Amino acid sequence: MFTRTVRVTAVALGFALLATGCGATATKDIGGADTTLSGTRLMVPNTAGGGYDTTARTAAKVMEDAGIASGVEVFNLPGAGGTVGLARLVNEKGDGDLAMMMGLGVVGSVYTNKSKTTLADTTPLARLIEESGAIVVSEDSPYRTLGQLVTAWKANPGKVTVGGGSSPGGPDHLLPMQLAQAVGIDPKKVNYIPYDGGGDLLPSILGNKVAFGASGYSEFLDQIKAGQVRVLAVTGEQRVDAVDAPTLEEQGVDLVFTNWRGMVAPPGLTDDARKRLMGALDRMHESKEWKAELTQRGWTDAYLTGEEFGTFLTEQDERVADVLGRLGLA
């Protein structure tokens, strides 16, 4: 059903616009390439404290600190796995002062929520970062190692609940489904409990309302450092400097899973508006402030625009549709 070693990554569709060549140097075609953005609104389509929220607020701060933008407003509009925010974004056709932070979760939610608004209706801007997932438990969990968790999970998949900060089809859902497949559990037997972002998931992990959580490690970094949350494994190819935990592969599980995030904008933007937003992201990506945040947060630089981005996104949309189809969710 699932491939064992896989990178699951997707941010936006909107392929026709990508084909026009909104690459990393697009703003150099206009005289306002170095103009400071003002009054830009950055929507987060889930609750505060989650991965989208953290990335959005980090990007806004970097742009402010680097003099790329002023007065950036970050606001949350949660609901239906991000598709409420997506509908709002698409309804703001032609608004060059609005963008939305999003990722794989919205790709899947379009299918599972049967959203009439799709990502193909947006203007894609850029993929920004890639991040390893993590398998986490509370500090007083009975599971001290991944092996102990897997043993209990295989014995009773329905009883060992897993929580994730995304609706079915999102990264936190796809991760435990692929992990189950990799350790010999039928994914259809997994008892997955969705939360609207890592901020909503965290109390259930701390209160042992779920047996374990599957999400991006950065969403729990403060709690990990404080010893309230224990990481049993990270899911990327390599260990993460910010977290003292082995990879899945080091523990005998043949699975690599990463997620990433980026930005999309409303449809119908003028060329100048699109280039202005792209130029700001180009400058942010090259800034020393952004590079420092990548290092501090353990994010992998995954900046990508242009036709290669469009091709990649097409492949990822097909992958998500296939996985959800096999689970009977799309």
Residue pairs with C-beta under 8 A, 6 or more apart in sequence:
1 181
1 187
1 326
2 177
2 178
2 181
2 182
2 187
2 323
2 326
4 181
4 182
4 254
4 255
5 254
5 255
5 256
6 178
6 255
6 256
6 257
6 319
7 256
7 257
7 258
8 104
8 171
8 174
8 175
8 178
8 257
8 258
8 259
8 316
8 319
8 320
9 104
9 127
9 130
9 258
9 259
9 260
9 302
9 312
9 316
10 103
10 104
10 107
10 260
10 313
10 316
10 317
10 319
10 320
11 102
11 103
11 104
11 107
11 124
11 127
11 260
11 261
11 262
11 263
11 264
11 313
12 102
12 106
12 119
12 122
12 124
12 125
12 262
12 263
12 264
12 313
13 107
13 118
13 119
13 120
13 122
13 124
13 313
13 314
13 317
14 119
14 120
14 121
14 122
14 123
14 124
14 264
14 267
15 120
15 310
15 313
15 314
16 120
17 123
17 124
17 274
18 124
18 305
18 306
18 307
18 309
18 310
18 313
19 307
19 310
21 306
21 307
22 124
22 125
22 274
22 275
22 278
22 305
22 306
23 305
23 306
24 278
24 282
24 285
24 303
24 305
24 306
25 282
26 274
26 275
26 278
26 279
26 282
26 305
27 33
27 275
27 276
27 278
27 279
27 280
27 282
28 279
29 275
30 272
30 275
30 276
32 272
32 276
32 279
33 275
33 279
34 279
34 283
35 276
36 67
36 68
36 69
36 70
37 63
37 68
37 69
37 70
37 72
37 276
37 277
37 280
38 69
38 70
38 71
39 71
39 73
39 97
40 69
40 71
40 72
40 73
40 97
40 98
40 99
40 277
40 280
41 72
41 73
41 74
41 75
41 97
41 98
41 99
42 56
42 59
42 60
42 72
42 73
42 74
42 75
42 98
42 99
42 100
42 101
42 263
43 75
43 76
43 77
43 85
43 88
43 89
43 98
43 99
43 100
43 101
44 50
44 52
44 53
44 56
44 74
44 75
44 76
44 77
44 85
44 100
44 101
45 52
45 76
45 77
45 78
45 79
45 82
45 83
45 84
45 85
45 86
45 100
45 101
45 102
45 106
46 52
46 53
46 76
46 78
46 81
46 82
46 85
46 105
46 165
46 196
46 197
47 53
47 76
47 78
47 196
47 197
47 199
47 200
48 76
48 197
48 199
49 197
49 198
49 199
49 200
49 202
49 219
50 165
50 196
50 197
50 198
50 199
50 200
50 219
51 103
51 131
51 165
51 197
51 198
51 215
51 216
51 218
51 219
51 259
51 261
52 82
52 101
52 102
52 103
52 105
52 197
52 261
53 74
53 76
53 101
53 197
53 199
54 218
54 219
54 297
55 101
55 128
55 129
55 261
56 74
56 101
57 74
58 293
58 297
59 101
59 128
59 263
59 284
59 290
60 69
60 72
60 74
62 68
62 284
62 287
62 289
62 290
62 293
63 69
63 72
63 280
63 284
64 70
64 72
65 289
66 283
66 284
66 287
66 288
66 289
66 290
68 280
68 283
68 284
68 287
69 280
77 84
77 85
77 88
78 84
78 85
78 196
78 197
79 85
79 196
80 109
80 113
80 115
80 167
81 105
81 106
81 108
81 109
81 112
81 113
81 166
81 167
81 168
81 169
81 170
81 194
81 196
82 102
82 105
82 106
82 109
82 167
82 170
83 106
83 109
83 110
83 113
83 115
83 117
85 100
85 102
85 106
86 100
86 102
86 106
86 110
86 115
86 117
86 119
86 122
87 115
87 116
87 117
89 98
89 100
89 122
89 264
89 265
89 266
90 117
90 121
90 122
90 266
90 267
91 266
92 98
92 266
93 266
93 267
93 268
94 266
94 267
94 268
94 269
94 270
94 273
95 265
95 266
95 269
96 265
96 269
96 270
96 272
96 273
96 274
96 276
96 277
98 265
98 266
99 125
99 263
99 264
99 265
99 277
100 122
100 263
100 264
100 265
101 261
101 262
101 263
102 261
102 262
102 263
102 264
103 171
103 259
103 260
103 261
103 262
104 166
104 170
104 171
104 174
104 259
104 260
104 316
104 320
105 165
105 166
105 167
105 169
105 170
105 171
105 172
106 119
106 170
107 119
107 169
107 170
107 316
107 317
107 320
108 166
108 167
108 168
108 169
108 170
108 171
108 173
108 174
108 320
108 324
109 115
109 166
109 167
109 169
109 170
110 117
110 118
110 119
110 169
111 169
111 320
111 321
111 324
111 329
111 330
112 167
112 168
112 169
112 324
112 329
112 330
113 167
119 264
119 317
121 267
122 264
122 265
122 266
122 267
123 264
123 265
123 266
123 267
123 268
123 269
123 274
124 262
124 264
124 265
124 309
124 310
124 313
125 262
125 263
125 264
125 265
125 274
125 277
125 278
125 281
125 305
126 262
126 263
126 278
126 281
126 285
126 303
126 304
126 305
126 309
127 260
127 261
127 262
127 302
127 303
127 304
127 305
127 309
128 260
128 261
128 262
128 263
128 281
128 285
128 302
128 303
129 260
129 261
129 294
129 299
129 300
129 301
129 302
130 258
130 259
130 260
130 299
130 300
130 301
130 302
131 216
131 217
131 218
131 258
131 259
131 260
131 261
131 298
131 299
131 300
132 216
132 217
132 234
132 235
132 236
132 240
132 257
132 258
132 298
133 171
133 172
133 175
133 214
133 215
133 216
133 217
133 234
133 235
133 236
133 257
133 258
133 259
134 214
134 215
134 216
134 217
134 220
134 231
134 233
134 234
134 235
134 243
134 245
135 146
135 149
135 179
135 212
135 213
135 214
135 231
135 232
135 233
135 235
135 248
136 205
136 212
136 213
136 214
136 215
136 217
136 220
136 224
136 229
136 230
136 231
136 232
137 143
137 149
137 205
137 211
137 212
137 213
137 229
137 230
137 232
138 205
138 206
138 207
138 208
138 228
138 229
138 230
139 227
139 228
139 229
139 230
140 208
141 208
141 211
141 212
141 230
142 148
143 149
143 152
143 211
143 212
143 232
144 230
145 232
146 232
146 233
146 248
146 251
146 253
147 251
149 160
149 211
149 212
149 232
150 183
150 253
152 160
152 211
153 160
153 180
153 183
153 185
153 211
154 183
154 184
154 185
157 180
157 185
157 186
157 189
157 190
157 191
158 189
158 191
159 191
159 211
160 191
160 211
160 212
161 191
161 192
161 193
161 210
161 211
162 176
162 190
162 191
162 192
162 193
162 210
162 211
162 212
162 213
162 214
163 192
163 193
163 194
163 195
163 201
163 204
163 205
163 209
163 210
163 212
163 213
163 214
164 170
164 171
164 172
164 173
164 175
164 176
164 192
164 193
164 194
164 195
164 201
164 213
164 214
164 215
165 172
165 195
165 196
165 197
165 198
165 199
165 200
165 201
165 215
165 219
166 172
166 173
166 194
166 197
167 173
167 194
167 196
168 192
168 194
168 324
168 327
168 329
169 320
169 324
169 329
169 330
170 194
171 215
171 216
171 257
171 259
172 194
172 201
172 213
172 214
172 215
173 192
173 194
174 257
174 320
174 323
175 214
175 215
175 235
175 257
176 190
176 192
176 214
177 187
177 190
177 192
177 323
177 327
178 187
178 255
178 257
179 214
179 235
179 248
179 253
179 255
179 257
180 186
180 187
180 189
180 190
181 187
182 248
182 253
182 254
182 255
183 253
187 327
188 327
188 328
193 204
193 210
195 201
195 204
198 215
198 216
198 219
198 220
199 219
201 210
201 213
201 215
201 219
202 219
202 220
202 223
202 229
203 209
204 210
204 213
205 212
205 213
205 220
205 229
206 223
206 228
206 229
212 232
213 220
216 259
217 224
217 231
217 234
217 240
217 242
217 243
217 298
218 242
218 297
218 298
218 299
220 229
221 242
221 243
221 297
223 229
224 230
224 231
224 243
231 243
231 244
231 245
232 245
233 245
233 246
233 247
233 248
233 251
233 253
234 240
234 243
234 245
234 246
234 247
234 248
235 247
235 248
235 255
235 256
235 257
235 258
236 247
236 256
236 257
236 258
237 247
237 249
237 256
238 247
239 245
239 246
239 247
239 250
240 298
241 298
242 296
242 297
242 298
243 298
247 256
248 254
248 255
248 256
248 257
249 255
249 256
258 300
260 302
263 281
265 274
265 277
269 277
278 305
284 290
285 301
285 303
291 301
293 299
294 300
294 301
304 312
320 330
321 330
324 330
